[in-house]
Amino acid sequence: MDKIPMTPKGHKALEEELRFRQQEERPRIIAAISEARSHGDLSENAEYHAAKEQQSLNEGRIAELEDKLSRAEIIDVSKLSGSTIKFGATVKLIDEDTDEEKTYQIVGDAEADVKSGKVSISSPIARALIGKKTGDSVEVNTPGGGKSYEIVDVAFV
């Protein structure tokens, strides 16, 4: 089994989602199934089938979360240092074509969210950045074509 790297914050978010799904969502769905079951004929009961489908999806997500949490390798980013980009680094980049500044933190797959500036360690941009330093230029092959970035700053916060 491969370890899944993640930050303490990402691990806590997964634990919270697991708690919610087990302690709040699961009882709600069970109650909905009981309510639908009391309406009689299950073969034509849309509410019952919808609740059973919700239960299946919820239990699947619970199993997925338990698996990820059991294989988690929590890396405390605040204890990392150096000038080389690695997991957990917050990297400030300048797009060499548009001079637009972007900031990304390299995180595990489970906690990646590009809208909030967190990119997965397995994403094309993170793979291009790993091992580079401030002042380096990187070429990133994205689905939308190649992009060039200059690394302005590397921090571990």
SEVO-70024 format. One record per residue (C-alpha): residue in three letters; x, y negated, z. Coordinates in nm, 3 decimals, decimal comma. Each point is the difference from the previous one (the first is absolute). Layout:
REM SEVO-70024
+------+---------+---------+---------+
| rest |    east |   north |      up |
+------+---------+---------+---------+
|  ALA |       X |       Y |       Z |
...
+------+---------+---------+---------+
REM end
This chain:
REM SEVO-70024
+------+---------+---------+---------+
| rest |    east |   north |      up |
+------+---------+---------+---------+
|  MET |   0,000 |   0,000 |   0,000 |
|  ASP |   0,135 |  -0,337 |  -0,101 |
|  LYS |   0,006 |  -0,284 |   0,249 |
|  ILE |  -0,201 |  -0,309 |  -0,088 |
|  PRO |   0,182 |  -0,324 |   0,084 |
|  MET |  -0,215 |  -0,273 |   0,152 |
|  THR |   0,024 |  -0,305 |   0,219 |
|  PRO |  -0,140 |   0,000 |   0,355 |
|  LYS |  -0,276 |  -0,237 |  -0,120 |
|  GLY |  -0,097 |   0,237 |  -0,284 |
|  HIS |   0,000 |   0,298 |   0,239 |
|  LYS |  -0,227 |  -0,188 |   0,242 |
|  ALA |  -0,242 |  -0,087 |  -0,283 |
|  LEU |  -0,025 |   0,367 |  -0,102 |
|  GLU |  -0,056 |   0,104 |   0,363 |
|  GLU |  -0,276 |  -0,261 |   0,033 |
|  GLU |  -0,171 |   0,120 |  -0,319 |
|  LEU |   0,021 |   0,361 |   0,124 |
|  ARG |  -0,150 |  -0,100 |   0,336 |
|  PHE |  -0,284 |  -0,188 |  -0,176 |
|  ARG |  -0,079 |   0,291 |  -0,231 |
|  GLN |   0,005 |   0,259 |   0,281 |
|  GLN |  -0,171 |  -0,194 |   0,280 |
|  GLU |  -0,240 |  -0,232 |  -0,183 |
|  GLU |  -0,057 |   0,115 |  -0,358 |
|  ARG |  -0,025 |   0,375 |   0,069 |
|  PRO |  -0,279 |  -0,034 |   0,267 |
|  ARG |  -0,188 |  -0,248 |  -0,222 |
|  ILE |   0,005 |   0,244 |  -0,293 |
|  ILE |  -0,105 |   0,293 |   0,222 |
|  ALA |  -0,296 |  -0,206 |   0,122 |
|  ALA |  -0,093 |  -0,085 |  -0,362 |
|  ILE |   0,011 |   0,371 |  -0,093 |
|  SER |  -0,222 |   0,089 |   0,297 |
|  GLU |  -0,246 |  -0,275 |  -0,091 |
|  ALA |  -0,014 |   0,112 |  -0,363 |
|  ARG |  -0,033 |   0,366 |   0,103 |
|  SER |  -0,308 |  -0,087 |   0,207 |
|  HIS |  -0,176 |  -0,121 |  -0,317 |
|  GLY |  -0,052 |   0,357 |  -0,117 |
|  ASP |   0,087 |   0,167 |  -0,333 |
|  LEU |   0,379 |  -0,038 |  -0,041 |
|  SER |   0,008 |   0,102 |  -0,368 |
|  GLU |  -0,169 |  -0,325 |  -0,106 |
|  ASN |   0,122 |  -0,224 |   0,281 |
|  ALA |   0,224 |  -0,271 |  -0,150 |
|  GLU |   0,080 |  -0,149 |   0,342 |
|  TYR |   0,129 |   0,336 |   0,122 |
|  HIS |   0,219 |   0,053 |  -0,307 |
|  ALA |   0,138 |  -0,356 |   0,021 |
|  ALA |   0,083 |   0,045 |   0,370 |
|  LYS |   0,169 |   0,336 |  -0,067 |
|  GLU |   0,207 |  -0,163 |  -0,275 |
|  GLN |   0,098 |  -0,281 |   0,238 |
|  GLN |   0,099 |   0,262 |   0,256 |
|  SER |   0,215 |   0,181 |  -0,255 |
|  LEU |   0,179 |  -0,320 |  -0,103 |
|  ASN |   0,053 |  -0,104 |   0,363 |
|  GLU |   0,139 |   0,340 |   0,103 |
|  GLY |   0,230 |  -0,001 |  -0,305 |
|  ARG |   0,137 |  -0,342 |   0,096 |
|  ILE |   0,046 |   0,114 |   0,362 |
|  ALA |   0,205 |   0,299 |  -0,119 |
|  GLU |   0,207 |  -0,228 |  -0,225 |
|  LEU |   0,066 |  -0,246 |   0,285 |
|  GLU |   0,094 |   0,278 |   0,242 |
|  ASP |   0,246 |   0,138 |  -0,258 |
|  LYS |   0,161 |  -0,339 |  -0,061 |
|  LEU |   0,028 |  -0,074 |   0,370 |
|  SER |   0,152 |   0,341 |   0,074 |
|  ARG |   0,268 |  -0,057 |  -0,265 |
|  ALA |   0,060 |  -0,369 |   0,083 |
|  GLU |   0,352 |  -0,121 |   0,051 |
|  ILE |  -0,039 |  -0,332 |   0,175 |
|  ILE |   0,276 |  -0,244 |  -0,087 |
|  ASP |   0,020 |  -0,310 |   0,220 |
|  VAL |   0,089 |  -0,269 |  -0,252 |
|  SER |   0,100 |  -0,252 |   0,269 |
|  LYS |   0,295 |   0,227 |   0,092 |
|  LEU |   0,133 |   0,007 |  -0,357 |
|  SER |   0,252 |  -0,249 |  -0,132 |
|  GLY |   0,237 |  -0,060 |  -0,286 |
|  SER |  -0,006 |  -0,170 |  -0,336 |
|  THR |  -0,087 |   0,305 |  -0,209 |
|  ILE |  -0,365 |   0,063 |  -0,084 |
|  LYS |  -0,145 |   0,317 |   0,152 |
|  PHE |  -0,327 |   0,122 |   0,151 |
|  GLY |  -0,166 |  -0,271 |   0,211 |
|  ALA |   0,184 |  -0,293 |  -0,160 |
|  THR |  -0,194 |  -0,316 |  -0,072 |
|  VAL |   0,133 |  -0,128 |  -0,331 |
|  LYS |  -0,047 |  -0,346 |  -0,148 |
|  LEU |   0,022 |   0,001 |  -0,380 |
|  ILE |  -0,016 |  -0,256 |  -0,276 |
|  ASP |  -0,146 |   0,105 |  -0,334 |
|  GLU |   0,270 |  -0,101 |  -0,248 |
|  ASP |  -0,258 |  -0,071 |  -0,274 |
|  THR |  -0,252 |  -0,211 |   0,193 |
|  ASP |   0,206 |  -0,116 |   0,303 |
|  GLU |  -0,287 |   0,130 |   0,216 |
|  GLU |   0,105 |   0,105 |   0,351 |
|  LYS |  -0,128 |   0,329 |   0,141 |
|  THR |   0,057 |   0,171 |   0,333 |
|  TYR |  -0,040 |   0,375 |   0,048 |
|  GLN |   0,058 |   0,239 |   0,288 |
|  ILE |   0,100 |   0,354 |  -0,094 |
|  VAL |  -0,221 |   0,242 |   0,195 |
|  GLY |  -0,118 |   0,361 |  -0,014 |
|  ASP |  -0,257 |   0,119 |  -0,253 |
|  ALA |  -0,275 |   0,023 |   0,263 |
|  GLU |   0,020 |  -0,369 |   0,095 |
|  ALA |   0,070 |  -0,162 |  -0,338 |
|  ASP |  -0,224 |  -0,294 |  -0,092 |
|  VAL |   0,129 |  -0,227 |  -0,276 |
|  LYS |  -0,255 |  -0,273 |   0,080 |
|  SER |   0,154 |  -0,040 |   0,345 |
|  GLY |   0,356 |   0,022 |  -0,134 |
|  LYS |   0,072 |   0,361 |   0,100 |
|  VAL |   0,135 |   0,220 |  -0,279 |
|  SER |   0,046 |   0,376 |   0,018 |
|  ILE |   0,352 |   0,135 |   0,019 |
|  SER |  -0,087 |   0,214 |  -0,305 |
|  SER |  -0,124 |  -0,295 |  -0,211 |
|  PRO |   0,204 |  -0,114 |  -0,303 |
|  ILE |   0,090 |  -0,334 |   0,161 |
|  ALA |   0,118 |   0,161 |   0,328 |
|  ARG |   0,204 |   0,263 |  -0,184 |
|  ALA |   0,168 |  -0,278 |  -0,200 |
|  LEU |   0,075 |  -0,202 |   0,317 |
|  ILE |   0,139 |   0,278 |   0,225 |
|  GLY |   0,376 |  -0,040 |   0,044 |
|  LYS |   0,014 |  -0,356 |  -0,139 |
|  LYS |   0,112 |  -0,316 |   0,187 |
|  THR |  -0,079 |  -0,370 |   0,012 |
|  GLY |   0,105 |  -0,168 |  -0,325 |
|  ASP |  -0,042 |   0,316 |  -0,212 |
|  SER |  -0,224 |   0,005 |  -0,304 |
|  VAL |  -0,232 |   0,296 |  -0,053 |
|  GLU |  -0,191 |   0,123 |  -0,302 |
|  VAL |  -0,332 |   0,163 |   0,089 |
|  ASN |  -0,186 |   0,216 |  -0,250 |
|  THR |  -0,368 |  -0,047 |   0,080 |
|  PRO |  -0,307 |   0,128 |  -0,183 |
|  GLY |  -0,040 |  -0,356 |  -0,133 |
|  GLY |   0,357 |  -0,008 |  -0,138 |
|  GLY |   0,344 |  -0,089 |   0,131 |
|  LYS |   0,048 |  -0,276 |   0,257 |
|  SER |   0,320 |  -0,162 |   0,126 |
|  TYR |   0,036 |  -0,120 |   0,358 |
|  GLU |   0,277 |  -0,167 |   0,196 |
|  ILE |   0,028 |   0,103 |   0,365 |
|  VAL |  -0,001 |  -0,314 |   0,212 |
|  ASP |  -0,020 |   0,144 |   0,353 |
|  VAL |  -0,003 |   0,331 |   0,185 |
|  ALA |  -0,133 |   0,019 |   0,356 |
|  PHE |  -0,108 |   0,267 |   0,247 |
|  VAL |  -0,289 |  -0,139 |   0,204 |
+------+---------+---------+---------+
REM end
